[in-house]
Amino acid sequence: MASPVKQTDKNHSFAQSLSHAWAGVRIALREERNLRRDAAGFILVAVAASVLHAGLADWLWLMAAVWLVIFAELSNTLIENLVDFVTRGAFSPQAKKIKDLSAGIVLLTAFFAVLVGIVVFIPLLWAAFH
Ligand SMILES: Nc1ncnc2c1ncn2[C@@H]1O[C@H](COP(=O)(O)OP(=O)(O)OP(=O)(O)O)[C@@H](O)[C@H]1O
């Protein structure tokens, strides 16, 4: 839901900037099913990494992959909203191209995260069960 305060000038304090930035994260979590699904996946990954005693380097790679996926999802949401704002829902081949490119970034980032997961978890699982 949009803020009742119709501010269009610059933020007046760090706290105000932070509050608007946090509102953006909450909007993404509320409106983006993919982001909520990713968040659930990240919790599972963190639990698995803890149980399997992942090392510092493993945690760093996993965190990098997780933050890249979140970054890509938020960027995708931003681009989708921007395109919808400009096209107002009308079909446009250019809008399709922009949205599909943006979705492509998310897909490639997700592939990277899966690759990191495989490289990190296969040795951990091997060590745990041998
Ligand atoms: N204005 C438009 N003009 C042309 N094609 C569009 C337009 N809006 C959406 N599309 C097409 O529909 C697809 C889905 O639209 P959109 O990305 O808004 O849905 P979504 O469900 O939020 O996607 P995602 O699964 O990436 O979250 C786009 O990838 C694009 O191919």
The ligand as an SDF file (V2000), in Angstrom:
LIG
                    3D

 31 33  0  0  0  0  0  0  0  0999 V2000
    3.3520   -4.9150  -21.3210 N   0  0  0  0  0  0  0  0  0  0  0  0
    3.7960   -6.0850  -21.8100 C   0  0  0  0  0  0  0  0  0  0  0  0
    4.0020   -6.2040  -23.1450 N   0  0  0  0  0  0  0  0  0  0  0  0
    4.4510   -7.3850  -23.6690 C   0  0  0  0  0  0  0  0  0  0  0  0
    4.7040   -8.4970  -22.9580 N   0  0  0  0  0  0  0  0  0  0  0  0
    4.5140   -8.4360  -21.6180 C   0  0  0  0  0  0  0  0  0  0  0  0
    4.0440   -7.2340  -20.9800 C   0  0  0  0  0  0  0  0  0  0  0  0
    3.9490   -7.4710  -19.6540 N   0  0  0  0  0  0  0  0  0  0  0  0
    4.3610   -8.7480  -19.4830 C   0  0  0  0  0  0  0  0  0  0  0  0
    4.6930   -9.3310  -20.6460 N   0  0  0  0  0  0  0  0  0  0  0  0
    5.1620  -10.7350  -20.8470 C   0  0  0  0  0  0  0  0  0  0  0  0
    4.6280  -11.5280  -19.8020 O   0  0  0  0  0  0  0  0  0  0  0  0
    5.6930  -12.1090  -19.0240 C   0  0  0  0  0  0  0  0  0  0  0  0
    5.2940  -12.1390  -17.5710 C   0  0  0  0  0  0  0  0  0  0  0  0
    5.0660  -10.7960  -17.1070 O   0  0  0  0  0  0  0  0  0  0  0  0
    5.6000  -10.3150  -15.6990 P   0  0  0  0  0  0  0  0  0  0  0  0
    7.0990  -10.3990  -15.7450 O   0  0  0  0  0  0  0  0  0  0  0  0
    4.9940   -8.9990  -15.3960 O   0  0  0  0  0  0  0  0  0  0  0  0
    4.9530  -11.4470  -14.7820 O   0  0  0  0  0  0  0  0  0  0  0  0
    5.5580  -12.1180  -13.4660 P   0  0  0  0  0  0  0  0  0  0  0  0
    4.6510  -13.2780  -13.1670 O   0  0  0  0  0  0  0  0  0  0  0  0
    5.7350  -11.0680  -12.4270 O   0  0  0  0  0  0  0  0  0  0  0  0
    6.9880  -12.6860  -13.9540 O   0  0  0  0  0  0  0  0  0  0  0  0
    8.0840  -13.4250  -13.0210 P   0  0  0  0  0  0  0  0  0  0  0  0
    7.7430  -14.9010  -13.1190 O   0  0  0  0  0  0  0  0  0  0  0  0
    9.4190  -13.0900  -13.6880 O   0  0  0  0  0  0  0  0  0  0  0  0
    7.9690  -12.8470  -11.6340 O   0  0  0  0  0  0  0  0  0  0  0  0
    6.9190  -11.2370  -19.3060 C   0  0  0  0  0  0  0  0  0  0  0  0
    8.1220  -11.9680  -19.1380 O   0  0  0  0  0  0  0  0  0  0  0  0
    6.6760  -10.8650  -20.7810 C   0  0  0  0  0  0  0  0  0  0  0  0
    7.1020  -11.9160  -21.6320 O   0  0  0  0  0  0  0  0  0  0  0  0
  1  2  1  0
  2  3  1  0
  2  7  2  0
  3  4  2  0
  4  5  1  0
  5  6  2  0
  6  7  1  0
  6 10  1  0
  7  8  1  0
  8  9  2  0
  9 10  1  0
 10 11  1  0
 11 12  1  0
 11 30  1  0
 12 13  1  0
 13 14  1  0
 13 28  1  0
 14 15  1  0
 15 16  1  0
 16 17  2  0
 16 18  1  0
 16 19  1  0
 19 20  1  0
 20 21  2  0
 20 22  1  0
 20 23  1  0
 23 24  1  0
 24 25  2  0
 24 26  1  0
 24 27  1  0
 28 29  1  0
 28 30  1  0
 30 31  1  0
M  END
$$$$
